[in-house]
Amino acid sequence: MNFGNIDWPLIGEATIDTLLMTGFSLLFTVIIGLPLGIILFLTSPRQMLSNAPVYQVLSFIVNVLRSVPFLILLIVMIPLTRVLAGTSLGVEGAIPPLVASAAPFFARLVENVLRELDPGVSEACRAMGANSRQTVLLALLPEAMTGIVAAVIVTAIALVGYSAMSGVIGGGGLGDLALRFGYQRYQTDVMIVTVVILVIMVQLLQVFGDRLVARLNRK
């Protein structure tokens, strides 16, 4: 191993690509997964908008997407990814499957966070004449904010790992670099560097998340 011969500018570019994949995927995951998690909670049994058919259909879709291994989802979604992103390669091509895999996961986390709230919060809102939208926006979400932020951090960490796996189909980023240079060309030093960078990313996300959650808890 000779770390002096590593193409550091290429490592830097791959790191930026991984950050872009994770960041944009997390953004779309929250945009899709948060409302989906709220709907799952509201339509579940004994909730304000309890609706068994809607809940069962949404729950089935979420469970199916969560059960499909990410590498298989990457391959299966290639035609759809080309339609949505215009390509199945690079950062743009990795985002749709990343979102399709992470959004159901995040939605379940949001649903579970809302389930853990004191039922008295919803009952008090209904007693004061609040409708479902007001109850969610003014009571449930503020009460659940700490748990939702923690769920975002957990999802972000999962997306870092998923983004690395996207390198298998040319998704770019550190995973692609590790596959092309570390595995196919037997450059162990490149493999080690990419792994270390991914570990640092995860550690920074966890530390940032823990501090943010602690600050919200104090409030």
Accessible surface in RSA format (square Angstrom, percent):
REM  Atomic radii and reference values for relative SASA: ProtOr
REM  Chains: A
REM  Algorithm: Lee & Richards
REM  Probe-radius: 1.40
REM  Slices: 20
REM RES _ NUM      All-atoms   Total-Side   Main-Chain    Non-polar    All polar
REM                ABS   REL    ABS   REL    ABS   REL    ABS   REL    ABS   REL
RES MET A   1   156.10  80.8  71.97  47.6  84.13 200.3  81.25  69.1  74.85  99.2
RES ASN A   2    80.58  55.6  74.83  72.3   5.75  13.9  25.99  62.5  54.59  52.8
RES PHE A   3    87.89  44.0  83.70  51.8   4.20  10.9  83.99  50.9   3.90  11.2
RES GLY A   4    67.12  82.8   0.00   N/A  67.12  82.8  36.29  99.6  30.82  69.0
RES ASN A   5   118.32  81.6  86.58  83.7  31.75  76.4  30.08  72.4  88.24  85.3
RES ILE A   6    12.81   7.3   0.85   0.6  11.96  28.8   4.44   3.2   8.37  22.7
RES ASP A   7    79.59  55.8  68.08  67.8  11.51  27.2  33.07  77.8  46.52  46.4
RES TRP A   8   122.59  49.2 116.79  56.5   5.80  13.6 106.26  56.7  16.33  26.5
RES PRO A   9   107.92  78.7  89.57  81.7  18.35  66.7 101.32  83.7   6.60  41.0
RES LEU A  10    50.48  28.1  47.19  33.8   3.29   8.3  49.12  34.5   1.36   3.7
RES ILE A  11     7.39   4.2   7.39   5.5   0.00   0.0   7.39   5.3   0.00   0.0
RES GLY A  12    30.71  37.9   0.00   N/A  30.71  37.9  30.13  82.7   0.58   1.3
RES GLU A  13   103.57  59.5  99.03  74.9   4.54  10.8  31.21  60.4  72.35  59.1
RES ALA A  14     5.29   4.9   3.69   5.7   1.59   3.6   5.29   7.4   0.00   0.0
RES THR A  15    26.31  18.7  26.31  26.7   0.00   0.0  24.84  33.4   1.47   2.2
RES ILE A  16   101.57  57.8 101.57  75.7   0.00   0.0 101.57  73.1   0.00   0.0
RES ASP A  17    34.34  24.1  34.34  34.2   0.00   0.0   0.00   0.0  34.34  34.3
RES THR A  18     1.23   0.9   1.23   1.2   0.00   0.0   0.27   0.4   0.95   1.4
RES LEU A  19    97.27  54.2  90.69  64.9   6.57  16.5  91.00  63.9   6.26  16.8
RES LEU A  20    75.87  42.3  73.86  52.8   2.01   5.0  75.87  53.3   0.00   0.0
RES MET A  21     0.16   0.1   0.16   0.1   0.00   0.0   0.16   0.1   0.00   0.0
RES THR A  22    12.50   8.9  12.50  12.7   0.00   0.0  12.17  16.3   0.33   0.5
RES GLY A  23    39.28  48.4   0.00   N/A  39.28  48.4  32.92  90.3   6.36  14.3
RES PHE A  24    95.07  47.6  93.62  58.0   1.46   3.8  94.40  57.2   0.68   1.9
RES SER A  25     0.00   0.0   0.00   0.0   0.00   0.0   0.00   0.0   0.00   0.0
RES LEU A  26    35.60  19.8  35.60  25.5   0.00   0.0  35.60  25.0   0.00   0.0
RES LEU A  27    93.57  52.1  88.31  63.2   5.26  13.2  93.21  65.5   0.36   1.0
RES PHE A  28    86.53  43.3  86.53  53.6   0.00   0.0  86.53  52.5   0.00   0.0
RES THR A  29     0.03   0.0   0.03   0.0   0.00   0.0   0.03   0.0   0.00   0.0
RES VAL A  30    40.06  26.4  39.61  35.9   0.46   1.1  39.61  34.4   0.46   1.2
RES ILE A  31    99.50  56.6  87.44  65.1  12.06  29.1  94.28  67.9   5.23  14.2
RES ILE A  32    88.40  50.3  81.26  60.5   7.14  17.2  85.76  61.8   2.64   7.2
RES GLY A  33     0.00   0.0   0.00   N/A   0.00   0.0   0.00   0.0   0.00   0.0
RES LEU A  34    43.44  24.2  43.44  31.1   0.00   0.0  43.44  30.5   0.00   0.0
RES PRO A  35    63.43  46.2  60.16  54.8   3.27  11.9  63.38  52.3   0.06   0.4
RES LEU A  36    33.69  18.8  32.07  22.9   1.62   4.1  33.20  23.3   0.49   1.3
RES GLY A  37     0.00   0.0   0.00   N/A   0.00   0.0   0.00   0.0   0.00   0.0
RES ILE A  38    22.09  12.6  22.09  16.5   0.00   0.0  22.09  15.9   0.00   0.0
RES ILE A  39    75.89  43.2  75.49  56.2   0.40   1.0  75.89  54.6   0.00   0.0
RES LEU A  40     0.00   0.0   0.00   0.0   0.00   0.0   0.00   0.0   0.00   0.0
RES PHE A  41     8.01   4.0   8.01   5.0   0.00   0.0   8.01   4.9   0.00   0.0
RES LEU A  42    13.26   7.4  13.26   9.5   0.00   0.0  13.26   9.3   0.00   0.0
RES THR A  43    11.84   8.4  11.41  11.6   0.43   1.0  11.41  15.3   0.43   0.6
RES SER A  44     0.00   0.0   0.00   0.0   0.00   0.0   0.00   0.0   0.00   0.0
RES PRO A  45    71.65  52.2  66.01  60.2   5.64  20.5  68.57  56.6   3.07  19.1
RES ARG A  46   216.83  91.0 179.27  91.4  37.56  89.4  87.91 120.1 128.92  78.1
RES GLN A  47    48.63  27.2  37.15  27.2  11.48  27.3   1.24   2.6  47.39  35.9
RES MET A  48    36.46  18.9   7.01   4.6  29.45  70.1   7.91   6.7  28.55  37.8
RES LEU A  49    87.64  48.8  78.52  56.2   9.11  22.9  84.87  59.6   2.76   7.4
RES SER A  50    62.75  53.0  34.31  45.8  28.44  65.5  17.63  37.5  45.12  63.2
RES ASN A  51    61.62  42.5  56.11  54.2   5.51  13.3  10.41  25.0  51.21  49.5
RES ALA A  52    55.70  51.2  47.59  73.4   8.11  18.4  51.11  72.0   4.59  12.1
RES PRO A  53    90.73  66.1  85.77  78.2   4.97  18.1  90.60  74.8   0.14   0.9
RES VAL A  54    60.37  39.7  57.06  51.7   3.31   8.0  60.35  52.4   0.02   0.1
RES TYR A  55    38.75  18.1  38.75  22.0   0.00   0.0  23.51  17.7  15.24  18.8
RES GLN A  56   116.65  65.2 109.90  80.3   6.75  16.1  36.61  77.9  80.04  60.7
RES VAL A  57    89.02  58.6  85.42  77.3   3.59   8.7  89.01  77.3   0.01   0.0
RES LEU A  58    39.26  21.9  39.17  28.0   0.08   0.2  39.18  27.5   0.08   0.2
RES SER A  59    15.22  12.9  15.22  20.3   0.00   0.0   5.15  11.0  10.07  14.1
RES PHE A  60   137.03  68.6 133.61  82.8   3.42   8.9 136.62  82.8   0.40   1.2
RES ILE A  61    84.08  47.8  82.40  61.4   1.68   4.0  84.08  60.5   0.00   0.0
RES VAL A  62     1.75   1.2   1.75   1.6   0.00   0.0   1.75   1.5   0.00   0.0
RES ASN A  63    70.59  48.7  65.48  63.3   5.11  12.3  24.65  59.3  45.94  44.4
RES VAL A  64    61.86  40.7  60.31  54.6   1.55   3.7  61.80  53.7   0.06   0.1
RES LEU A  65    53.75  29.9  52.55  37.6   1.20   3.0  52.55  36.9   1.20   3.2
RES ARG A  66   115.08  48.3  83.29  42.5  31.78  75.7  17.90  24.5  97.17  58.9
RES SER A  67    83.25  70.4  53.10  70.9  30.15  69.5  48.31 102.9  34.95  49.0
RES VAL A  68    42.52  28.0  34.79  31.5   7.72  18.6  36.60  31.8   5.92  16.1
RES PRO A  69    78.71  57.4  67.54  61.6  11.17  40.6  78.71  65.0   0.00   0.0
RES PHE A  70    11.65   5.8   3.81   2.4   7.84  20.4   3.93   2.4   7.72  22.1
RES LEU A  71    73.60  41.0  72.05  51.5   1.56   3.9  72.07  50.6   1.53   4.1
RES ILE A  72    91.31  52.0  90.85  67.7   0.46   1.1  91.29  65.7   0.03   0.1
RES LEU A  73     9.53   5.3   9.53   6.8   0.00   0.0   9.53   6.7   0.00   0.0
RES LEU A  74     1.01   0.6   0.11   0.1   0.90   2.3   0.11   0.1   0.90   2.4
RES ILE A  75   102.78  58.5  97.48  72.6   5.29  12.8  97.48  70.2   5.29  14.4
RES VAL A  76   101.33  66.7  82.64  74.8  18.69  45.0  89.53  77.8  11.80  32.0
RES MET A  77    19.62  10.2  18.11  12.0   1.51   3.6  16.93  14.4   2.69   3.6
RES ILE A  78    39.55  22.5  39.34  29.3   0.21   0.5  39.55  28.5   0.00   0.0
RES PRO A  79    86.19  62.8  81.29  74.1   4.90  17.8  85.05  70.2   1.15   7.1
RES LEU A  80    91.31  50.9  87.20  62.4   4.11  10.3  90.01  63.2   1.30   3.5
RES THR A  81     2.40   1.7   2.40   2.4   0.00   0.0   1.60   2.1   0.80   1.2
RES ARG A  82   138.78  58.3 130.30  66.4   8.48  20.2  36.84  50.3 101.95  61.8
RES VAL A  83   121.53  80.0  92.55  83.8  28.98  69.8  99.07  86.1  22.46  60.9
RES LEU A  84   116.06  64.6  79.91  57.2  36.15  90.9  82.92  58.2  33.14  89.2
RES ALA A  85    35.53  32.7   6.62  10.2  28.91  65.8  16.75  23.6  18.78  49.7
RES GLY A  86    64.53  79.6   0.00   N/A  64.53  79.6  31.54  86.5  32.99  73.9
RES THR A  87    46.20  32.9  41.53  42.1   4.67  11.1  33.26  44.7  12.93  19.5
RES SER A  88     9.90   8.4   7.85  10.5   2.05   4.7   1.02   2.2   8.88  12.4
RES LEU A  89   106.42  59.3 104.05  74.4   2.37   6.0 104.18  73.2   2.25   6.0
RES GLY A  90    25.26  31.1   0.00   N/A  25.26  31.1  24.40  67.0   0.86   1.9
RES VAL A  91    24.65  16.2  22.75  20.6   1.90   4.6  22.75  19.8   1.90   5.1
RES GLU A  92   100.75  57.8  98.06  74.2   2.68   6.4  40.80  78.9  59.94  48.9
RES GLY A  93     0.85   1.0   0.00   N/A   0.85   1.0   0.05   0.1   0.81   1.8
RES ALA A  94     1.16   1.1   0.03   0.0   1.13   2.6   1.13   1.6   0.03   0.1
RES ILE A  95    26.01  14.8  26.01  19.4   0.00   0.0  26.01  18.7   0.00   0.0
RES PRO A  96    19.22  14.0  10.30   9.4   8.92  32.4  17.14  14.2   2.08  12.9
RES PRO A  97     0.94   0.7   0.94   0.9   0.00   0.0   0.94   0.8   0.00   0.0
RES LEU A  98     0.00   0.0   0.00   0.0   0.00   0.0   0.00   0.0   0.00   0.0
RES VAL A  99    14.07   9.3  14.07  12.7   0.00   0.0  14.07  12.2   0.00   0.0
RES ALA A 100    21.94  20.2  13.50  20.8   8.44  19.2  21.71  30.6   0.24   0.6
RES SER A 101    10.03   8.5   6.98   9.3   3.05   7.0   0.00   0.0  10.03  14.0
RES ALA A 102     0.26   0.2   0.26   0.4   0.00   0.0   0.26   0.4   0.00   0.0
RES ALA A 103     5.36   4.9   5.36   8.3   0.00   0.0   5.36   7.5   0.00   0.0
RES PRO A 104     3.74   2.7   3.74   3.4   0.00   0.0   3.74   3.1   0.00   0.0
RES PHE A 105    53.01  26.5  52.92  32.8   0.09   0.2  52.92  32.1   0.09   0.3
RES PHE A 106     0.03   0.0   0.03   0.0   0.00   0.0   0.03   0.0   0.00   0.0
RES ALA A 107     0.00   0.0   0.00   0.0   0.00   0.0   0.00   0.0   0.00   0.0
RES ARG A 108    29.53  12.4  29.53  15.1   0.00   0.0  14.14  19.3  15.38   9.3
RES LEU A 109    44.37  24.7  43.57  31.2   0.80   2.0  43.95  30.9   0.43   1.2
RES VAL A 110     0.00   0.0   0.00   0.0   0.00   0.0   0.00   0.0   0.00   0.0
RES GLU A 111     2.85   1.6   2.85   2.2   0.00   0.0   0.99   1.9   1.86   1.5
RES ASN A 112    71.65  49.4  70.86  68.5   0.79   1.9  18.07  43.5  53.58  51.8
RES VAL A 113    24.13  15.9  22.99  20.8   1.14   2.7  23.10  20.1   1.03   2.8
RES LEU A 114     2.82   1.6   1.07   0.8   1.75   4.4   1.07   0.8   1.75   4.7
RES ARG A 115   101.01  42.4  74.44  37.9  26.57  63.3  37.44  51.2  63.57  38.5
RES GLU A 116   145.61  83.6 110.29  83.4  35.33  84.1  47.97  92.8  97.64  79.7
RES LEU A 117    31.06  17.3  22.32  16.0   8.74  22.0  24.77  17.4   6.29  16.9
RES ASP A 118    96.64  67.7  84.05  83.7  12.59  29.8  31.92  75.1  64.72  64.6
RES PRO A 119    94.67  69.0  85.94  78.3   8.74  31.8  94.22  77.8   0.45   2.8
RES GLY A 120    30.82  38.0   0.00   N/A  30.82  38.0  24.52  67.3   6.29  14.1
RES VAL A 121    34.95  23.0  28.33  25.6   6.62  15.9  33.74  29.3   1.20   3.3
RES SER A 122     9.63   8.1   9.63  12.8   0.00   0.0   5.22  11.1   4.40   6.2
RES GLU A 123   101.74  58.4  95.57  72.3   6.17  14.7  31.54  61.0  70.21  57.3
RES ALA A 124    52.04  47.9  42.71  65.9   9.34  21.2  50.34  70.9   1.70   4.5
RES CYS A 125    13.74  10.4  13.74  15.3   0.00   0.0   0.00   0.0  13.74  14.8
RES ARG A 126   119.32  50.1 102.47  52.2  16.84  40.1  48.33  66.1  70.98  43.0
RES ALA A 127    91.66  84.3  47.04  72.6  44.62 101.5  59.79  84.2  31.86  84.4
RES MET A 128   153.16  79.3 114.70  75.9  38.47  91.6  82.68  70.3  70.48  93.4
RES GLY A 129    65.10  80.3   0.00   N/A  65.10  80.3  35.65  97.8  29.44  65.9
RES ALA A 130    28.43  26.1  15.70  24.2  12.72  28.9  18.99  26.7   9.43  25.0
RES ASN A 131    77.17  53.2  67.12  64.9  10.05  24.2  42.27 101.7  34.90  33.7
RES SER A 132    29.83  25.2  25.35  33.8   4.48  10.3  13.81  29.4  16.02  22.4
RES ARG A 133   155.38  65.2 145.94  74.4   9.43  22.5  68.90  94.2  86.48  52.4
RES GLN A 134    69.12  38.7  67.25  49.1   1.87   4.5   9.93  21.1  59.20  44.9
RES THR A 135     0.31   0.2   0.05   0.1   0.25   0.6   0.25   0.3   0.05   0.1
RES VAL A 136    10.33   6.8  10.33   9.3   0.00   0.0  10.33   9.0   0.00   0.0
RES LEU A 137    91.18  50.8  78.40  56.1  12.78  32.1  78.56  55.2  12.62  34.0
RES LEU A 138   138.61  77.2 114.91  82.2  23.70  59.6 116.32  81.7  22.29  60.0
RES ALA A 139    14.73  13.5  10.50  16.2   4.23   9.6  14.72  20.7   0.01   0.0
RES LEU A 140     2.95   1.6   2.95   2.1   0.00   0.0   2.95   2.1   0.00   0.0
RES LEU A 141    24.79  13.8  24.79  17.7   0.00   0.0  24.79  17.4   0.00   0.0
RES PRO A 142    73.37  53.5  51.90  47.3  21.47  78.0  56.94  47.0  16.43 102.1
RES GLU A 143   107.73  61.8  83.52  63.2  24.21  57.6   8.95  17.3  98.78  80.7
RES ALA A 144     2.48   2.3   0.00   0.0   2.48   5.6   2.48   3.5   0.00   0.0
RES MET A 145    81.86  42.4  81.86  54.2   0.00   0.0  66.72  56.7  15.14  20.1
RES THR A 146    35.93  25.6  35.28  35.8   0.65   1.6  22.08  29.7  13.85  20.9
RES GLY A 147    23.99  29.6   0.00   N/A  23.99  29.6  18.74  51.4   5.24  11.7
RES ILE A 148    12.18   6.9  12.18   9.1   0.00   0.0  12.18   8.8   0.00   0.0
RES VAL A 149    22.53  14.8  22.17  20.1   0.36   0.9  22.53  19.6   0.00   0.0
RES ALA A 150    36.79  33.8  34.51  53.3   2.29   5.2  36.23  51.0   0.56   1.5
RES ALA A 151     5.90   5.4   1.94   3.0   3.96   9.0   5.51   7.8   0.39   1.0
RES VAL A 152    32.43  21.3  32.43  29.4   0.00   0.0  32.43  28.2   0.00   0.0
RES ILE A 153    13.43   7.6  13.43  10.0   0.00   0.0  13.43   9.7   0.00   0.0
RES VAL A 154    72.47  47.7  70.20  63.6   2.27   5.5  71.09  61.8   1.38   3.7
RES THR A 155     0.05   0.0   0.05   0.1   0.00   0.0   0.05   0.1   0.00   0.0
RES ALA A 156     1.51   1.4   1.51   2.3   0.00   0.0   1.51   2.1   0.00   0.0
RES ILE A 157    37.88  21.6  34.78  25.9   3.10   7.5  34.78  25.0   3.10   8.4
RES ALA A 158    29.16  26.8  16.75  25.9  12.41  28.2  27.90  39.3   1.27   3.4
RES LEU A 159     0.00   0.0   0.00   0.0   0.00   0.0   0.00   0.0   0.00   0.0
RES VAL A 160     4.07   2.7   4.07   3.7   0.00   0.0   4.07   3.5   0.00   0.0
RES GLY A 161    35.11  43.3   0.00   N/A  35.11  43.3  33.04  90.7   2.07   4.6
RES TYR A 162    54.41  25.4  54.41  31.0   0.00   0.0  18.24  13.7  36.16  44.6
RES SER A 163     0.59   0.5   0.00   0.0   0.58   1.3   0.18   0.4   0.40   0.6
RES ALA A 164    22.79  21.0  16.06  24.8   6.73  15.3  17.15  24.1   5.64  14.9
RES MET A 165    69.92  36.2  65.71  43.5   4.21  10.0  48.26  41.0  21.66  28.7
RES SER A 166     0.00   0.0   0.00   0.0   0.00   0.0   0.00   0.0   0.00   0.0
RES GLY A 167     1.06   1.3   0.00   N/A   1.06   1.3   0.52   1.4   0.54   1.2
RES VAL A 168    84.26  55.4  63.88  57.8  20.39  49.1  63.88  55.5  20.39  55.3
RES ILE A 169    32.40  18.4  19.97  14.9  12.43  29.9  29.26  21.1   3.13   8.5
RES GLY A 170    28.52  35.2   0.00   N/A  28.52  35.2  19.57  53.7   8.96  20.1
RES GLY A 171     0.76   0.9   0.00   N/A   0.76   0.9   0.76   2.1   0.00   0.0
RES GLY A 172    12.57  15.5   0.00   N/A  12.57  15.5  12.41  34.1   0.16   0.3
RES GLY A 173     4.45   5.5   0.00   N/A   4.45   5.5   0.01   0.0   4.45  10.0
RES LEU A 174     0.30   0.2   0.14   0.1   0.16   0.4   0.14   0.1   0.16   0.4
RES GLY A 175     9.30  11.5   0.00   N/A   9.30  11.5   5.16  14.1   4.14   9.3
RES ASP A 176    18.95  13.3  18.95  18.9   0.00   0.0   0.10   0.2  18.85  18.8
RES LEU A 177     4.05   2.3   3.90   2.8   0.15   0.4   3.90   2.7   0.15   0.4
RES ALA A 178    15.67  14.4  15.67  24.2   0.00   0.0  15.67  22.1   0.00   0.0
RES LEU A 179    48.37  26.9  44.86  32.1   3.51   8.8  48.13  33.8   0.24   0.6
RES ARG A 180    85.79  36.0  85.30  43.5   0.50   1.2  41.13  56.2  44.66  27.1
RES PHE A 181    30.26  15.1  30.26  18.7   0.00   0.0  30.26  18.3   0.00   0.0
RES GLY A 182     8.11  10.0   0.00   N/A   8.11  10.0   0.00   0.0   8.11  18.2
RES TYR A 183   143.63  67.1 139.20  79.2   4.43  11.5  93.20  70.0  50.43  62.2
RES GLN A 184   107.52  60.1  83.15  60.8  24.37  58.0  28.69  61.1  78.82  59.8
RES ARG A 185   136.62  57.4 115.93  59.1  20.68  49.2  37.72  51.6  98.90  59.9
RES TYR A 186   188.32  87.9 166.86  94.9  21.46  55.8 121.71  91.5  66.61  82.1
RES GLN A 187    67.99  38.0  63.48  46.4   4.50  10.7  23.10  49.2  44.89  34.0
RES THR A 188    73.22  52.1  68.84  69.8   4.37  10.4  40.10  53.9  33.11  50.1
RES ASP A 189    16.12  11.3  15.90  15.8   0.22   0.5   1.25   2.9  14.87  14.8
RES VAL A 190     8.34   5.5   8.34   7.5   0.00   0.0   8.34   7.2   0.00   0.0
RES MET A 191    62.39  32.3  62.39  41.3   0.00   0.0  49.01  41.7  13.38  17.7
RES ILE A 192    63.59  36.2  61.06  45.5   2.53   6.1  63.59  45.8   0.00   0.0
RES VAL A 193    14.09   9.3  12.74  11.5   1.35   3.3  14.09  12.2   0.00   0.0
RES THR A 194     0.63   0.4   0.63   0.6   0.00   0.0   0.21   0.3   0.42   0.6
RES VAL A 195    75.03  49.4  74.86  67.8   0.17   0.4  75.03  65.2   0.00   0.0
RES VAL A 196    73.40  48.3  72.21  65.4   1.19   2.9  73.40  63.8   0.00   0.0
RES ILE A 197    32.87  18.7  32.67  24.3   0.20   0.5  32.79  23.6   0.07   0.2
RES LEU A 198    32.33  18.0  32.13  23.0   0.20   0.5  32.33  22.7   0.00   0.0
RES VAL A 199    78.07  51.4  75.41  68.3   2.66   6.4  78.00  67.8   0.07   0.2
RES ILE A 200    87.52  49.8  87.32  65.1   0.20   0.5  87.52  63.0   0.00   0.0
RES MET A 201    18.29   9.5  15.21  10.1   3.07   7.3  16.76  14.3   1.52   2.0
RES VAL A 202    41.53  27.3  41.53  37.6   0.00   0.0  41.53  36.1   0.00   0.0
RES GLN A 203   101.88  57.0 101.82  74.4   0.06   0.1  29.68  63.2  72.20  54.8
RES LEU A 204   115.84  64.5 112.53  80.5   3.31   8.3 112.85  79.3   2.99   8.1
RES LEU A 205    46.23  25.7  45.02  32.2   1.21   3.0  46.06  32.4   0.17   0.5
RES GLN A 206    72.37  40.5  72.37  52.9   0.00   0.0  30.52  65.0  41.85  31.7
RES VAL A 207    68.25  44.9  67.01  60.7   1.24   3.0  68.13  59.2   0.12   0.3
RES PHE A 208   120.41  60.2 116.37  72.1   4.04  10.5 119.99  72.7   0.42   1.2
RES GLY A 209     1.74   2.1   0.00   N/A   1.74   2.1   1.74   4.8   0.00   0.0
RES ASP A 210    79.28  55.5  72.21  71.9   7.07  16.7  28.53  67.2  50.75  50.6
RES ARG A 211   176.61  74.2 168.88  86.1   7.73  18.4  60.21  82.3 116.41  70.5
RES LEU A 212    56.63  31.5  52.86  37.8   3.77   9.5  56.12  39.4   0.51   1.4
RES VAL A 213    30.23  19.9  30.23  27.4   0.00   0.0  30.23  26.3   0.00   0.0
RES ALA A 214    41.97  38.6  36.46  56.3   5.51  12.5  40.93  57.6   1.04   2.8
RES ARG A 215   138.35  58.1 138.12  70.4   0.24   0.6  23.32  31.9 115.03  69.7
RES LEU A 216    43.56  24.3  33.74  24.1   9.82  24.7  33.74  23.7   9.82  26.4
RES ASN A 217   100.16  69.1  70.05  67.7  30.10  72.5  25.13  60.5  75.02  72.5
RES ARG A 218   182.98  76.8 144.28  73.6  38.69  92.1  77.09 105.4 105.88  64.2
RES LYS A 219   186.01  90.7 119.97  73.6  66.04 157.2  96.26  86.6  89.75  95.6
END  Absolute sums over single chains surface
CHAIN  1 A    11630.4       9836.2       1794.2       7951.3       3679.1
END  Absolute sums over all chains
TOTAL         11630.4       9836.2       1794.2       7951.3       3679.1
